[in-house]
Amino acid sequence: MERKLMSSVPSVSSSETEPNGTFSSNDSHRNCTIENFKREFYPIIYLIIFVWGALGNGFSIYVFLQPYKKCTSVNVFMLNLAISDLLFTSTLPFRADYYLRGSNWMFGDLACRIMSYSLYVNMYSSIYFLTVLSVVRFLATVHPFRLLHVTSIRSAWILCGIIWIFIMASSAVLLKNGSEQDGNVTLCLELNLNKVIKLQAMNYLALVVGFLLPFCTLSICYLLIIRALLMVKVPETGLRVSHRKALTTIIIALVTFLLCFLPYHVLRTLHLVMWEVGTCIDWLHKAVVITLALAATNSCFNPLLYYFAGENFKDRLRSAVRKGHLQKIKCSFPVCVRLKKETRV
C-alpha cells in the first residue's frame, strides 16, 4: 500500500501505508519479511480484481449508456460509480508489475504519481457515491413527493460533479509525490519517512470525514428505512418495488463498507499508531496488505448493486442483449441468402 500523503478529507486519510519494515528515505525497505508476502499476494489479487472489475464495470457502463425511455437520478449515480471503478481497475496491472519485480517501478515518474492518486480517488468517490445513492433511495421511498427536486436528473449530475471535484482536488497533493531512486531500483507507492508524523495527524481527520461520517449516514438511512417499513402494512405480494430496491441498495452499500472499507481504515490507523522506527510488526503489516486488497475489491462488488438494485438495469440489459442479437441476425442475413442461392445453382 502506498505510503503517501493526502491533503484534506479523503486524501488526508489516504496513506496507502505500504507495510515495509523500513522506509524509502533510508535503508533498503526490503529488510522486513513482509516484502516476500507482498510479491506473492498483490499481483494475483490485483489481476483478479482487474479482470472482474474491468468486465463488470465496463459492461455496466455500456448498459447504462443504452438509450432508454426512462432515466433516473439513481442511474446517474451508478454510472459515475462504474466510471470511477473502471478508471481504477485500469491501473491495477501496473501495480501488479511493480510487486512482481520486487518493488521496482518501470513506468516513469508521472505514472507513479497517478497510482496513489487513482486508488484514493476511487476509494473515496465510491464511499461518497454509495452514501448519496443510499440517501436518495431513502428519500425517494419515504418522501417521494416532498423532495422531488432533490432526486431530479439535473440535481444528480450537479451532485456528482461536486463529488468528483471535491475528491480529485483534495487528493491532488498525491501528485506531488513521485518515484524515488534507491540504489539500482526505483521505488513507488512507498512512504517518505519525513511525512510520517504529519500523516498520523491527518489520518484521524480523514478517518472521521472520509469514512465515519458517510458510514454513520448510511447506517442511519438503514435504520430509518427499516422503521418506515415496519410502519407500513406490507401486502401479501410483498414489499413495494421502491421499498425493496431502497432496502437492497442500502444493504449492499453497508456490506461493501463493512467488508471493503472498514477493515482498511481500522488497520491503517492501528498501523500508524503502533509504528516505530526500525520495527517490523509482521502480523500487522500483513493484515494491512490484505485489507488494502479488500478495499480495492469494492470495484468488483458494485456491478452486483447495479444488477439487483439498479433502476431499470435489468430492462436495459435485456434491451442491449436483444439489440445485439438483432444486429447479429441482420449482419448474417445477406450471407444466408447468398448461401441459399449458391446451393440452388
C-alpha positions as CSV (number, residue, x, y, z in Angstrom):
1,M,0.0,0.0,0.0
2,E,1.5,3.3,-0.9
3,R,2.8,5.2,2.0
4,K,1.7,8.5,0.5
5,L,0.1,11.6,1.9
6,M,-3.2,13.1,1.1
7,S,-4.1,16.6,1.8
8,S,-7.7,17.0,3.0
9,V,-10.6,14.9,3.8
10,P,-10.4,11.8,1.7
11,S,-6.8,12.3,0.6
12,V,-5.8,13.3,4.1
13,S,-6.5,9.9,5.2
14,S,-5.0,8.2,2.4
15,S,-1.7,6.9,3.1
16,E,-1.7,3.6,1.5
17,T,0.8,2.9,4.2
18,E,2.7,0.2,2.5
19,P,3.8,-2.0,5.4
20,N,7.5,-2.4,4.9
21,G,9.7,-2.7,7.9
22,T,11.8,0.3,6.9
23,F,11.2,3.3,4.6
24,S,12.3,4.6,1.3
25,S,14.2,7.6,2.7
26,N,16.8,5.5,4.5
27,D,17.9,1.8,4.4
28,S,16.6,-0.7,1.9
29,H,12.9,-1.3,2.5
30,R,13.4,-5.0,2.0
31,N,14.6,-5.8,5.5
32,C,11.1,-6.9,6.6
33,T,9.8,-10.3,5.7
34,I,6.6,-8.7,4.5
35,E,8.3,-8.0,1.2
36,N,8.1,-11.6,0.0
37,F,4.4,-11.8,1.1
38,K,3.6,-8.7,-0.9
39,R,5.3,-10.1,-4.0
40,E,3.2,-13.3,-3.8
41,F,-0.1,-11.7,-2.7
42,Y,-0.6,-8.4,-4.5
43,P,0.0,-9.5,-8.2
44,I,-2.5,-12.3,-8.0
45,I,-5.2,-10.3,-6.2
46,Y,-4.8,-7.2,-8.3
47,L,-5.0,-9.1,-11.6
48,I,-8.2,-10.9,-10.4
49,I,-9.7,-7.6,-9.5
50,F,-8.6,-6.1,-12.8
51,V,-10.3,-8.9,-14.9
52,W,-13.5,-9.0,-12.9
53,G,-13.7,-5.2,-12.3
54,A,-13.0,-4.3,-15.9
55,L,-15.5,-6.7,-17.4
56,G,-18.2,-6.0,-14.8
57,N,-18.0,-2.2,-14.8
58,G,-17.2,-1.9,-18.5
59,F,-20.3,-3.8,-19.4
60,S,-22.4,-1.9,-16.8
61,I,-21.3,1.4,-18.3
62,Y,-22.3,0.1,-21.7
63,V,-25.8,-0.9,-20.4
64,F,-26.3,2.5,-18.6
65,L,-25.5,4.3,-21.8
66,Q,-28.1,2.4,-23.9
67,P,-30.9,4.7,-24.9
68,Y,-34.0,4.0,-22.8
69,K,-37.4,5.6,-22.3
70,K,-36.8,6.5,-18.6
71,C,-33.6,7.8,-16.9
72,T,-33.4,8.4,-13.2
73,S,-31.1,10.0,-10.7
74,V,-30.2,6.6,-9.4
75,N,-28.8,5.6,-12.8
76,V,-26.7,8.8,-12.8
77,F,-25.0,8.0,-9.5
78,M,-24.5,4.3,-10.5
79,L,-23.0,5.4,-13.9
80,N,-20.5,7.7,-12.1
81,L,-19.6,4.9,-9.7
82,A,-19.0,2.5,-12.5
83,I,-16.8,5.0,-14.3
84,S,-14.7,5.6,-11.1
85,D,-14.3,1.8,-10.7
86,L,-13.3,1.3,-14.4
87,L,-10.7,4.0,-14.2
88,F,-9.2,2.5,-11.1
89,T,-9.1,-1.1,-12.4
90,S,-7.1,0.1,-15.4
91,T,-4.2,0.9,-13.1
92,L,-4.0,-2.5,-11.4
93,P,-1.8,-4.3,-14.0
94,F,0.9,-1.6,-13.3
95,R,0.7,-2.2,-9.6
96,A,0.9,-6.0,-10.1
97,D,4.0,-5.5,-12.3
98,Y,5.6,-3.3,-9.6
99,Y,5.4,-6.1,-7.0
100,L,6.3,-8.9,-9.4
101,R,9.6,-7.0,-10.0
102,G,10.3,-6.9,-6.2
103,S,9.0,-3.3,-5.7
104,N,10.9,-1.9,-8.7
105,W,8.9,0.8,-10.8
106,M,9.5,0.7,-14.5
107,F,6.9,3.1,-15.9
108,G,8.2,6.6,-15.1
109,D,7.6,9.3,-12.5
110,L,4.3,10.6,-13.8
111,A,2.7,7.1,-13.9
112,C,3.9,6.6,-10.3
113,R,2.2,9.7,-9.1
114,I,-1.1,8.6,-10.8
115,M,-1.0,5.2,-9.0
116,S,-1.6,6.6,-5.5
117,Y,-3.9,9.3,-6.8
118,S,-6.2,6.8,-8.6
119,L,-6.5,4.5,-5.5
120,Y,-7.8,7.2,-3.2
121,V,-9.9,9.0,-5.8
122,N,-11.7,5.6,-6.4
123,M,-11.9,4.7,-2.7
124,Y,-13.5,7.9,-1.5
125,S,-15.6,8.6,-4.6
126,S,-17.0,5.1,-4.1
127,I,-17.7,5.9,-0.5
128,Y,-19.5,9.2,-1.3
129,F,-21.4,7.8,-4.3
130,L,-22.6,4.8,-2.3
131,T,-23.7,7.1,0.5
132,V,-25.5,9.6,-1.7
133,L,-27.1,6.8,-3.6
134,S,-28.5,5.3,-0.4
135,V,-29.7,8.7,0.8
136,V,-31.5,9.4,-2.5
137,R,-33.1,5.9,-2.4
138,F,-34.3,6.5,1.1
139,L,-35.7,10.0,0.4
140,A,-37.4,8.8,-2.8
141,T,-39.1,6.0,-0.8
142,V,-40.0,7.8,2.4
143,H,-40.8,11.2,1.0
144,P,-41.4,10.6,-2.8
145,F,-43.3,13.8,-3.5
146,R,-41.9,16.3,-1.0
147,L,-38.3,16.0,-2.3
148,L,-38.7,15.6,-6.0
149,H,-36.2,18.3,-6.7
150,V,-33.5,16.5,-4.7
151,T,-33.9,13.3,-6.8
152,S,-34.1,15.0,-10.2
153,I,-31.6,14.2,-13.0
154,R,-30.2,17.7,-13.1
155,S,-29.6,17.6,-9.3
156,A,-27.9,14.2,-9.6
157,W,-25.4,15.4,-12.2
158,I,-24.6,18.5,-10.2
159,L,-24.1,16.5,-7.1
160,C,-21.9,14.0,-9.0
161,G,-19.8,16.9,-10.3
162,I,-19.4,18.3,-6.8
163,I,-18.2,14.9,-5.5
164,W,-15.7,14.5,-8.4
165,I,-14.3,18.0,-7.9
166,F,-14.1,17.6,-4.1
167,I,-12.4,14.2,-4.2
168,M,-10.0,15.0,-7.0
169,A,-9.0,18.3,-5.6
170,S,-8.4,17.0,-2.1
171,S,-6.4,14.2,-3.4
172,A,-4.2,16.3,-5.7
173,V,-1.4,16.6,-3.2
174,L,-0.6,12.9,-4.1
175,L,0.5,14.0,-7.5
176,K,3.5,15.8,-5.8
177,N,5.0,12.5,-4.7
178,G,6.6,10.5,-7.4
179,S,9.1,7.7,-7.7
180,E,12.4,7.6,-5.8
181,Q,15.7,6.0,-6.7
182,D,17.1,3.6,-4.1
183,G,20.3,2.0,-5.3
184,N,19.6,0.1,-8.5
185,V,15.8,0.1,-8.1
186,T,13.1,2.7,-8.5
187,L,10.6,2.9,-5.6
188,C,7.0,3.9,-5.9
189,L,4.0,3.6,-3.6
190,E,6.2,4.0,-0.6
191,L,6.0,6.2,2.5
192,N,8.5,9.0,2.9
193,L,9.9,8.9,6.5
194,N,9.8,12.7,6.7
195,K,6.0,12.7,6.4
196,V,5.0,10.0,8.9
197,I,4.2,12.4,11.8
198,K,2.1,14.6,9.6
199,L,0.4,11.6,8.2
200,Q,-0.5,10.3,11.6
201,A,-2.4,13.5,12.4
202,M,-4.1,13.8,9.1
203,N,-5.3,10.2,9.2
204,Y,-7.7,11.0,12.1
205,L,-9.3,13.8,10.2
206,A,-9.8,11.7,7.1
207,L,-11.0,8.8,9.2
208,V,-13.8,10.9,10.5
209,V,-14.8,12.9,7.5
210,G,-13.8,10.4,4.7
211,F,-15.2,7.3,6.3
212,L,-17.0,7.5,9.7
213,L,-19.4,10.4,8.6
214,P,-20.6,8.5,5.4
215,F,-20.7,5.2,7.3
216,C,-22.9,6.8,10.0
217,T,-25.1,8.4,7.4
218,L,-25.6,5.0,5.7
219,S,-26.4,3.3,9.0
220,I,-29.0,5.9,9.9
221,C,-30.6,5.5,6.4
222,Y,-30.8,1.8,7.0
223,L,-32.4,2.2,10.4
224,L,-34.9,4.8,9.2
225,I,-36.0,2.8,6.2
226,I,-36.5,-0.3,8.4
227,R,-38.6,1.9,10.7
228,A,-40.6,3.1,7.8
229,L,-41.2,-0.4,6.5
230,L,-42.3,-1.6,9.9
231,M,-44.9,1.2,10.0
232,V,-46.3,0.3,6.6
233,K,-48.7,-2.6,6.1
234,V,-47.0,-5.0,3.8
235,P,-49.4,-6.5,1.2
236,E,-49.5,-10.3,0.5
237,T,-47.5,-9.8,-2.6
238,G,-44.6,-8.5,-0.6
239,L,-42.8,-5.2,-0.4
240,R,-43.3,-2.5,-3.0
241,V,-40.7,-2.4,-5.7
242,S,-39.4,1.0,-4.5
243,H,-39.1,-0.2,-0.9
244,R,-37.4,-3.4,-1.9
245,K,-34.9,-1.6,-4.1
246,A,-34.1,1.0,-1.5
247,L,-33.5,-1.7,1.1
248,T,-31.4,-3.7,-1.3
249,T,-29.3,-0.6,-2.2
250,I,-28.6,0.2,1.5
251,I,-27.8,-3.4,2.4
252,I,-25.3,-3.9,-0.4
253,A,-23.7,-0.5,0.4
254,L,-23.4,-1.4,4.1
255,V,-21.9,-4.8,3.2
256,T,-19.4,-3.1,0.9
257,F,-18.5,-0.7,3.7
258,L,-18.1,-3.5,6.3
259,L,-16.1,-5.8,4.0
260,C,-14.0,-3.4,2.0
261,F,-13.6,0.0,3.7
262,L,-13.9,-0.6,7.5
263,P,-11.1,-3.2,7.8
264,Y,-8.7,-1.0,5.9
265,H,-9.4,2.2,7.8
266,V,-9.1,0.4,11.2
267,L,-5.9,-1.5,10.3
268,R,-4.3,1.6,8.7
269,T,-5.0,3.7,11.8
270,L,-3.7,0.9,14.0
271,H,-0.6,0.6,11.9
272,L,0.2,4.3,12.1
273,V,-0.4,4.4,15.9
274,M,1.9,1.4,16.5
275,W,4.5,2.5,14.0
276,E,8.1,2.9,15.3
277,V,11.3,3.5,13.5
278,G,13.2,0.3,12.7
279,T,10.4,-2.1,13.9
280,C,8.6,-4.7,11.8
281,I,5.3,-6.0,13.3
282,D,4.9,-8.8,10.8
283,W,1.3,-9.8,11.5
284,L,0.1,-6.2,11.4
285,H,1.9,-5.4,8.2
286,K,0.4,-8.5,6.5
287,A,-3.1,-7.5,7.8
288,V,-2.7,-4.1,6.3
289,V,-1.7,-5.6,2.9
290,I,-4.8,-7.8,3.0
291,T,-7.2,-5.0,4.0
292,L,-5.8,-2.8,1.2
293,A,-6.6,-5.5,-1.3
294,L,-10.1,-5.8,0.3
295,A,-10.5,-2.0,-0.2
296,A,-9.6,-2.4,-3.9
297,T,-12.3,-5.2,-4.3
298,N,-15.1,-2.7,-3.9
299,S,-15.0,-2.2,-7.7
300,C,-16.0,-5.9,-8.0
301,F,-19.0,-5.7,-5.7
302,N,-20.6,-2.6,-7.3
303,P,-21.8,-4.4,-10.5
304,L,-23.9,-6.6,-8.2
305,L,-25.5,-3.4,-6.9
306,Y,-26.4,-2.3,-10.4
307,Y,-28.0,-5.6,-11.3
308,F,-30.0,-6.1,-8.1
309,A,-30.9,-2.5,-7.2
310,G,-30.4,-0.5,-10.4
311,E,-33.3,1.4,-11.8
312,N,-34.4,-0.4,-15.0
313,F,-31.0,-2.0,-15.2
314,K,-32.4,-5.5,-16.0
315,D,-34.7,-4.0,-18.6
316,R,-31.8,-2.1,-20.1
317,L,-29.7,-5.2,-20.1
318,R,-32.3,-7.2,-21.9
319,S,-32.7,-4.4,-24.4
320,A,-29.0,-4.3,-25.0
321,V,-28.8,-8.1,-25.5
322,R,-31.8,-8.1,-27.8
323,K,-30.4,-5.2,-29.8
324,G,-27.0,-7.0,-30.2
325,H,-28.8,-10.2,-31.2
326,L,-30.9,-8.5,-33.8
327,Q,-27.8,-6.8,-35.2
328,K,-26.1,-10.1,-35.4
329,I,-29.0,-11.6,-37.3
330,K,-29.2,-8.6,-39.7
331,C,-25.5,-8.9,-40.4
332,S,-25.6,-12.6,-41.1
333,F,-28.9,-12.5,-43.1
334,P,-27.3,-11.5,-46.6
335,V,-24.7,-14.2,-46.1
336,C,-27.5,-16.8,-45.5
337,V,-29.4,-15.6,-48.6
338,R,-26.2,-15.9,-50.8
339,L,-25.5,-19.4,-49.5
340,K,-29.1,-20.5,-50.3
341,K,-28.8,-19.1,-53.8
342,E,-25.5,-20.8,-54.4
343,T,-27.0,-24.1,-53.1
344,R,-29.8,-23.9,-55.6
345,V,-27.4,-23.3,-58.5
